């Protein structure tokens, strides 16, 4: 139970960090609403994953997903502002991040998005199932690579390292990516796109590649 709680708390905290790039040291209203959109998408995805797992009899997995969804739903009002302040006060930890690993993470996300674009063009459940059988292993490999790079980028914090490892295990052993893809992939694709845009905020302006 503690692991699930810490995982969901970190997800919220990490999303806030992504919309609080150290370059600006402040949040704009557009960043605030982007965060709210990211929060809403995350809640929708974990709720859907919980329902999917329950239907196939994976009660433990369903409970894990729903606990995270419930935690995301509760972050409103003062709770949101408190986490926002904590994330902003940690900005000093994210200075001088390894640009090479950041570019690598964005590259992995781009590869993942190419797969999601293919999947979301398929209309029927049977077509998506065939596509998933053919492409899942590659997407899982890309996801593992992405986690490895993100750990190198944001792994200064022991808490971040521990909870990202928990998320990695959920992906590898709990089948989180497969479940997200089985839901159809539209919300998941939107979430990944927003996360990519926010991750780009950590790249120094002089180092940004216009093709990313």
Backbone bond lengths (Angstrom), bond angles and torsions (degrees), N, CA, C in turn:
res aa  C-N    CA-C-N  psi(-1)  N-CA   C-N-CA  omega(-1)  CA-C   N-CA-C  phi
1 X - - - 1.454 - - 1.528 111.49 -
2 X 1.341 116.86 -41.45 1.458 120.81 179.49 1.508 110.99 -61.62
3 X 1.343 116.37 -39.52 1.460 120.31 -179.87 1.515 110.98 -62.94
4 X 1.350 116.91 -43.64 1.458 120.18 179.61 1.515 110.44 -63.04
5 X 1.344 116.60 -42.77 1.456 120.35 -179.66 1.512 111.13 -63.97
6 X 1.332 116.98 -44.72 1.458 119.73 -179.67 1.518 110.98 -67.18
7 X 1.336 116.80 -35.53 1.458 120.21 178.37 1.518 110.77 -63.63
8 X 1.333 117.14 -48.25 1.456 119.62 -177.98 1.519 111.10 -66.12
9 X 1.341 117.27 -37.88 1.460 119.99 177.20 1.511 110.96 -63.09
10 X 1.330 116.67 -42.05 1.464 119.30 179.84 1.523 111.42 -66.14
11 X 1.332 117.65 -39.42 1.461 119.95 178.76 1.524 109.55 -56.00
12 X 1.335 116.48 -47.71 1.460 120.74 178.72 1.520 110.30 -61.21
13 X 1.329 116.31 -47.76 1.461 121.74 -177.71 1.519 111.13 -62.07
14 X 1.339 116.40 -42.52 1.464 120.50 -178.03 1.526 111.08 -68.30
15 X 1.343 117.25 -37.35 1.462 119.57 176.74 1.519 110.73 -61.66
16 X 1.338 116.60 -39.62 1.461 119.67 178.55 1.518 110.22 -65.77
17 X 1.321 117.01 -41.47 1.467 120.13 177.93 1.517 111.13 -57.44
18 X 1.321 116.50 -38.32 1.455 119.85 -177.55 1.517 112.50 -67.93
19 X 1.328 117.79 -26.19 1.460 118.81 177.60 1.516 110.96 -98.13
20 X 1.339 117.91 10.38 1.452 122.05 177.78 1.512 110.16 -120.89
21 X 1.338 119.06 58.25 1.452 120.91 -176.41 1.507 111.29 -60.32
22 X 1.345 114.81 140.63 1.453 119.41 -174.08 1.510 112.79 -65.62
23 X 1.363 117.49 -18.62 1.446 118.28 -178.34 1.519 111.90 -62.36
24 X 1.329 117.28 -39.57 1.458 120.27 -174.11 1.517 112.48 -92.05
25 X 1.331 117.58 -26.29 1.454 123.28 -177.61 1.523 112.54 58.94
26 X 1.314 117.92 14.98 1.450 120.49 178.49 1.518 109.38 -154.74
27 X 1.316 114.81 160.73 1.455 120.01 179.59 1.520 110.09 -105.32
28 X 1.309 117.57 131.81 1.448 121.86 173.75 1.522 108.25 -88.50
29 X 1.346 115.75 167.85 1.454 118.83 176.60 1.526 110.41 -63.54
30 X 1.337 117.52 -35.89 1.464 119.87 179.27 1.522 110.78 -63.54
31 X 1.340 116.99 -39.55 1.464 120.23 177.18 1.521 110.80 -64.88
32 X 1.334 115.60 -40.18 1.460 120.27 179.19 1.525 110.27 -58.73
33 X 1.334 117.17 -47.56 1.460 120.21 -177.78 1.523 111.67 -72.16
34 X 1.329 117.10 -29.31 1.466 118.82 173.83 1.520 109.83 -64.56
35 X 1.323 115.48 -41.12 1.464 118.79 176.82 1.524 110.92 -60.77
36 X 1.342 116.48 -44.54 1.458 119.58 -179.00 1.539 110.53 -61.84
37 X 1.320 115.82 -37.79 1.459 120.05 177.31 1.523 110.64 -64.69
38 X 1.335 115.83 -43.13 1.458 120.47 178.64 1.524 110.78 -62.81
39 X 1.319 115.61 -40.20 1.459 121.13 178.76 1.523 110.89 -63.47
40 X 1.337 116.00 -44.11 1.461 120.94 -179.85 1.527 111.53 -63.81
41 X 1.328 116.53 -43.59 1.466 120.59 178.44 1.526 111.25 -62.88
42 X 1.333 116.18 -42.94 1.466 120.37 179.83 1.522 110.71 -62.12
43 X 1.336 116.08 -42.94 1.461 120.36 179.03 1.523 110.82 -62.18
44 X 1.335 116.43 -44.65 1.463 120.94 179.45 1.526 111.51 -60.54
45 X 1.326 115.92 -43.04 1.465 120.53 -178.04 1.524 111.46 -65.69
46 X 1.333 117.33 -48.78 1.465 119.60 -178.01 1.528 111.53 -67.16
47 X 1.340 117.40 -32.39 1.464 120.05 174.69 1.525 110.46 -64.27
48 X 1.332 116.24 -45.63 1.462 120.70 178.07 1.513 112.52 -62.58
49 X 1.332 116.74 -40.98 1.465 121.01 178.30 1.525 110.09 -62.89
50 X 1.334 116.44 -41.26 1.458 120.16 178.23 1.520 111.97 -60.10
51 X 1.338 116.45 -45.00 1.470 120.58 179.18 1.525 111.52 -65.13
52 X 1.328 116.31 -40.97 1.465 120.77 179.75 1.522 111.27 -62.70
53 X 1.320 115.93 -43.92 1.462 119.80 -179.32 1.521 111.54 -66.88
54 X 1.330 116.71 -37.22 1.461 119.64 178.71 1.529 110.69 -63.77
55 X 1.321 116.99 -40.32 1.466 120.85 -179.08 1.522 112.07 -61.76
56 X 1.327 116.96 -33.39 1.463 118.24 -179.49 1.530 111.99 -94.07
57 X 1.332 117.08 6.77 1.451 121.25 173.88 1.511 115.94 90.44
58 X 1.331 117.34 7.94 1.468 121.24 178.65 1.524 108.64 -89.50
59 X 1.326 116.03 78.36 1.460 121.26 -174.35 1.528 111.35 -67.27
60 X 1.334 116.69 -41.96 1.469 119.90 179.94 1.529 110.54 -61.72
61 X 1.334 116.13 -44.69 1.457 120.09 178.60 1.515 112.01 -64.79
62 X 1.340 116.49 -38.77 1.464 120.87 178.12 1.522 110.73 -62.77
63 X 1.324 116.39 -42.12 1.464 120.17 179.68 1.525 111.92 -64.17
64 X 1.333 116.91 -39.15 1.468 119.75 178.35 1.529 110.58 -61.96
65 X 1.326 115.77 -46.06 1.466 119.99 -179.12 1.525 111.06 -64.14
66 X 1.315 117.42 -40.78 1.462 120.73 -177.54 1.522 112.27 -70.71
67 X 1.317 116.78 -33.96 1.467 119.23 176.54 1.525 110.46 -63.18
68 X 1.329 116.10 -40.69 1.463 119.58 177.58 1.524 109.70 -66.10
69 X 1.339 117.37 -43.51 1.466 121.08 179.17 1.522 110.93 -60.53
70 X 1.329 117.11 -42.93 1.462 120.79 179.51 1.520 111.64 -64.15
71 X 1.331 116.60 -39.04 1.459 120.15 178.38 1.526 110.91 -64.90
72 X 1.331 116.75 -39.98 1.463 120.80 178.01 1.522 110.80 -64.05
73 X 1.331 116.16 -38.34 1.463 120.81 -177.89 1.525 111.77 -67.64
74 X 1.330 116.75 -30.31 1.462 120.84 -175.58 1.524 114.06 -79.79
75 X 1.331 116.98 -11.77 1.464 119.37 -176.66 1.527 109.29 -80.93
76 X 1.308 115.51 82.15 1.460 122.00 176.33 1.516 108.06 -137.56
77 X 1.329 116.22 167.09 1.451 120.96 174.98 1.510 113.46 57.41
78 X 1.338 115.84 -132.73 1.462 121.33 -175.41 1.520 111.37 -62.96
79 X 1.332 117.35 -35.30 1.459 119.75 178.95 1.510 111.95 -60.10
80 X 1.334 116.11 -39.53 1.462 120.00 177.49 1.519 110.62 -65.69
81 X 1.334 117.37 -45.41 1.462 120.81 -178.18 1.526 111.35 -63.70
82 X 1.319 117.28 -37.23 1.461 120.72 178.71 1.523 110.78 -63.92
83 X 1.332 117.29 -46.31 1.460 120.65 178.16 1.519 111.11 -65.98
84 X 1.333 116.15 -35.51 1.457 120.79 179.07 1.520 110.54 -61.89
85 X 1.325 116.39 -44.82 1.461 120.42 179.02 1.524 110.84 -64.18
86 X 1.337 117.40 -41.23 1.462 120.62 179.24 1.521 110.88 -62.18
87 X 1.327 116.68 -42.48 1.461 120.25 179.80 1.520 110.96 -65.04
88 X 1.328 116.54 -43.56 1.467 120.10 -179.72 1.524 110.18 -62.36
89 X 1.338 117.52 -40.01 1.459 120.63 -177.95 1.522 112.11 -69.43
90 X 1.343 118.37 -15.74 1.463 122.32 177.76 1.523 112.49 -92.37
91 X 1.321 117.26 1.61 1.467 119.34 -175.40 1.519 112.91 -56.74
92 X 1.330 117.43 -30.04 1.460 120.17 -178.84 1.523 111.61 -59.57
93 X 1.345 116.54 -26.66 1.466 120.04 -177.92 1.520 112.10 -71.58
94 X 1.333 116.74 -19.50 1.456 119.60 -172.84 1.526 113.11 -101.19
95 X 1.324 117.40 11.54 1.456 120.10 176.54 1.528 109.79 -78.40
96 X 1.319 115.33 151.95 1.468 122.63 178.39 1.529 111.46 55.87
97 X 1.315 115.38 46.14 1.460 120.08 177.41 1.528 109.88 -73.98
98 X 1.337 117.72 150.86 1.474 120.92 -178.93 1.525 111.72 -67.66
99 X 1.323 115.69 108.66 1.460 121.09 -175.16 1.525 111.78 -62.68
100 X 1.331 116.98 -38.30 1.469 120.37 -179.13 1.523 111.33 -59.50
101 X 1.337 116.59 -44.10 1.462 120.32 179.74 1.524 110.95 -68.96
102 X 1.335 116.94 -35.39 1.461 120.10 176.95 1.527 110.73 -62.03
103 X 1.339 115.94 -46.21 1.461 119.60 176.94 1.529 110.80 -60.79
104 X 1.330 116.50 -40.36 1.456 120.04 178.62 1.517 112.08 -62.87
105 X 1.342 116.41 -39.79 1.464 120.60 178.56 1.526 110.70 -64.07
106 X 1.333 116.44 -43.26 1.466 120.21 178.45 1.526 110.62 -64.07
107 X 1.335 116.78 -38.16 1.465 121.00 177.53 1.527 111.03 -62.35
108 X 1.338 116.66 -42.43 1.467 120.39 176.90 1.527 110.71 -61.79
109 X 1.336 116.19 -42.38 1.461 120.13 179.24 1.525 110.60 -62.12
110 X 1.336 116.53 -41.77 1.466 119.98 178.46 1.527 111.67 -60.51
111 X 1.338 115.97 -41.63 1.465 119.43 178.26 1.522 110.80 -64.51
112 X 1.327 116.00 -40.47 1.458 120.86 178.34 1.527 110.17 -62.77
113 X 1.331 116.52 -42.40 1.461 120.60 -179.39 1.525 112.10 -64.43
114 X 1.324 116.99 -34.59 1.467 119.38 177.36 1.530 110.40 -60.80
115 X 1.326 115.82 -41.10 1.458 119.62 176.40 1.519 112.15 -65.22
116 X 1.340 116.57 -42.94 1.461 120.27 179.50 1.522 111.72 -63.78
117 X 1.324 116.63 -35.78 1.468 119.69 177.52 1.525 111.14 -61.96
118 X 1.334 116.40 -39.88 1.465 120.06 176.25 1.527 110.80 -63.57
119 X 1.329 115.44 -46.42 1.462 120.55 -176.28 1.523 111.73 -62.46
120 X 1.321 117.12 -44.93 1.464 120.08 -174.54 1.524 112.88 -72.81
121 X 1.327 117.48 -10.17 1.471 119.77 174.64 1.532 111.71 -83.17
122 X 1.327 116.63 -10.47 1.468 120.91 179.65 1.522 109.84 -87.27
123 X 1.327 117.00 134.36 1.461 121.21 -173.61 1.528 113.77 -91.18
124 X 1.322 117.09 -39.63 1.463 119.60 -171.82 1.525 112.17 -93.68
125 X 1.330 114.19 154.18 1.462 120.94 177.65 1.522 110.32 -62.38
126 X 1.330 116.83 -39.54 1.468 120.22 -178.54 1.524 111.38 -65.57
127 X 1.337 117.34 -39.13 1.468 120.65 178.06 1.521 110.90 -64.77
128 X 1.330 115.77 -41.12 1.469 119.37 179.15 1.521 110.93 -65.66
129 X 1.345 116.35 -37.54 1.465 120.33 179.45 1.526 110.94 -63.89
130 X 1.329 116.67 -42.23 1.471 120.80 178.13 1.523 110.30 -64.32
131 X 1.333 116.15 -44.67 1.467 120.33 179.74 1.524 110.33 -60.69
132 X 1.336 116.01 -43.25 1.459 120.85 -177.87 1.523 111.14 -63.68
133 X 1.326 116.73 -41.54 1.468 120.49 177.65 1.523 111.19 -59.42
134 X 1.314 115.48 -38.44 1.463 120.91 -176.10 1.533 112.93 -78.74
135 X 1.333 117.27 -30.30 1.467 119.98 -169.39 1.527 115.49 -116.59
136 X 1.329 117.20 -8.18 1.463 119.06 -172.84 1.522 112.98 -59.84
137 X 1.313 117.63 -44.10 1.462 120.09 -175.81 1.525 111.42 -60.59
138 X 1.323 116.65 -39.41 1.458 120.10 178.33 1.525 111.18 -65.14
139 X 1.339 116.95 -42.74 1.463 120.32 178.82 1.524 111.14 -65.23
140 X 1.326 116.63 -36.51 1.457 120.09 177.62 1.523 110.46 -64.65
141 X 1.334 117.12 -40.79 1.466 121.61 177.20 1.523 110.90 -61.94
142 X 1.327 116.49 -43.01 1.469 121.05 177.99 1.524 110.35 -63.05
143 X 1.334 116.55 -40.87 1.462 120.71 179.94 1.525 111.38 -63.64
144 X 1.324 116.82 -42.79 1.468 120.35 177.48 1.522 110.60 -61.37
145 X 1.328 116.71 -41.79 1.462 121.36 177.97 1.522 110.54 -62.14
146 X 1.330 116.43 -41.53 1.462 121.00 179.43 1.519 111.22 -63.08
147 X 1.330 117.48 -45.27 1.460 120.77 178.27 1.524 110.88 -59.72
148 X 1.324 116.42 -42.19 1.463 120.50 179.64 1.527 111.31 -59.87
149 X 1.328 116.71 -43.16 1.465 120.47 -179.58 1.522 111.48 -69.72
150 X 1.335 116.72 -41.12 1.460 119.52 179.75 1.521 111.35 -64.29
151 X 1.326 116.93 -35.23 1.464 120.09 176.05 1.520 111.11 -63.29
152 X 1.327 116.87 -39.02 1.462 120.06 178.29 1.525 111.23 -68.19
153 X 1.338 115.94 -33.28 1.461 120.19 -178.19 1.524 111.50 -77.68
154 X 1.334 116.98 -48.58 1.461 121.25 -171.85 1.527 113.19 -110.18
155 X 1.333 117.63 12.60 1.457 120.71 -172.54 1.512 116.33 -83.57
156 X 1.334 117.91 12.44 1.468 118.73 177.61 1.524 111.27 -64.28
157 X 1.321 115.35 -31.85 1.457 120.26 -179.79 1.524 110.16 -86.36
158 X 1.315 116.28 129.34 1.467 120.38 178.35 1.523 110.61 -62.62
159 X 1.341 116.64 -37.75 1.459 120.63 178.72 1.517 111.05 -61.88
160 X 1.336 115.80 -43.71 1.462 120.29 178.61 1.523 110.45 -60.75
161 X 1.332 116.46 -44.80 1.462 120.16 -178.94 1.520 111.25 -61.23
162 X 1.326 116.26 -45.48 1.460 120.51 -176.65 1.527 111.68 -64.56
163 X 1.327 116.31 -44.39 1.459 118.76 -174.97 1.522 111.28 -76.87
164 X 1.341 117.51 -33.32 1.459 119.06 175.01 1.525 110.67 -64.98
165 X 1.324 116.24 -33.53 1.465 119.43 175.58 1.530 110.04 -66.14
166 X 1.336 116.43 -38.64 1.458 120.26 176.29 1.526 110.76 -61.45
167 X 1.335 116.34 -43.32 1.461 120.45 177.71 1.526 111.42 -64.45
168 X 1.334 115.88 -38.93 1.467 120.01 179.13 1.527 110.12 -61.01
169 X 1.327 116.40 -42.29 1.464 120.72 179.18 1.528 110.49 -64.61
170 X 1.334 116.75 -39.42 1.470 120.42 177.65 1.527 110.76 -61.50
171 X 1.325 115.72 -37.08 1.468 120.54 178.40 1.524 110.63 -69.86
172 X 1.337 116.31 -48.51 1.466 121.07 -173.52 1.526 111.83 -75.74
173 X 1.332 117.07 -45.66 1.460 120.74 -174.46 1.530 113.18 -98.49
174 X 1.331 116.20 -29.47 1.466 119.35 -178.50 1.514 113.78 -91.58
175 X 1.339 116.78 -9.41 1.462 119.79 177.40 1.514 114.18 71.10
176 X 1.341 117.59 31.86 1.464 120.54 -176.15 1.529 112.11 -60.18
177 X 1.338 117.21 -44.71 1.462 120.22 -178.80 1.530 110.72 -63.31
178 X 1.329 116.57 -44.60 1.465 120.33 178.97 1.526 110.48 -58.78
179 X 1.330 116.73 -44.05 1.461 120.17 -179.35 1.526 111.28 -64.04
180 X 1.324 116.76 -41.72 1.468 120.10 178.06 1.523 110.63 -61.31
181 X 1.323 116.82 -40.23 1.465 121.25 -179.67 1.525 111.52 -70.41
182 X 1.335 116.93 -36.59 1.460 120.43 178.84 1.525 111.82 -64.51
183 X 1.322 117.00 -25.83 1.464 120.72 178.42 1.526 111.91 -70.99
184 X 1.316 117.12 -12.85 1.455 120.84 178.14 1.508 113.57 122.75
185 X 1.325 117.33 -31.51 1.454 121.12 170.55 1.513 116.62 94.59
186 X 1.354 119.87 -8.62 1.464 119.84 -175.30 1.529 112.58 -66.87
187 X 1.332 117.02 -52.49 1.467 119.67 176.99 1.523 110.52 -62.07
188 X 1.330 115.38 -39.61 1.459 120.13 -179.16 1.527 110.30 -62.63
189 X 1.336 116.57 -42.22 1.465 120.53 178.69 1.526 110.65 -63.09
190 X 1.337 116.67 -43.45 1.467 120.00 178.83 1.522 110.95 -62.22
191 X 1.338 116.01 -40.35 1.461 120.40 179.06 1.526 111.16 -62.60
192 X 1.329 116.71 -45.47 1.460 120.90 -179.42 1.522 110.74 -63.99
193 X 1.333 117.39 -38.41 1.463 120.75 178.83 1.524 111.38 -63.10
194 X 1.333 116.25 -44.93 1.464 119.93 179.06 1.521 110.14 -64.27
195 X 1.335 116.52 -43.61 1.466 120.34 179.41 1.523 111.07 -60.82
196 X 1.327 116.68 -39.40 1.468 120.16 178.31 1.525 110.68 -62.79
197 X 1.333 116.84 -46.42 1.465 120.35 179.65 1.523 111.29 -59.31
198 X 1.325 115.72 -39.88 1.459 119.56 -179.25 1.522 111.38 -71.56
199 X 1.332 116.47 -36.38 1.463 120.29 178.03 1.524 110.71 -63.74
200 X 1.325 116.55 -35.16 1.464 120.52 179.07 1.525 112.00 -62.68
201 X 1.336 116.97 -22.27 1.463 119.93 178.72 1.520 112.33 -63.67
202 X 1.339 116.09 -22.55 1.459 119.39 -178.64 1.521 112.81 -82.56
203 X 1.327 117.36 -10.83 1.461 119.89 177.37 1.522 109.78 -80.80
204 X 1.319 118.00 132.44 1.461 120.02 174.94 1.522 109.83 -56.59
205 X 1.320 116.49 142.47 1.461 121.13 -176.48 1.522 111.30 -55.71
206 X 1.329 116.84 -38.93 1.471 120.86 -177.24 1.517 112.69 -69.41
207 X 1.350 117.05 -18.80 1.467 121.06 -177.37 1.519 113.45 -100.36
208 X 1.335 117.27 -3.79 1.455 119.11 -174.16 1.522 111.28 -72.46
209 X 1.316 114.89 134.93 1.457 121.99 177.08 1.527 107.77 -93.08
210 X 1.325 119.61 121.05 1.465 120.94 -177.63 1.516 113.87 -62.11
211 X 1.342 117.64 -15.48 1.463 120.63 -179.07 1.523 112.78 -88.25
212 X 1.336 118.15 -4.71 1.461 120.18 -179.05 1.529 110.52 -69.43
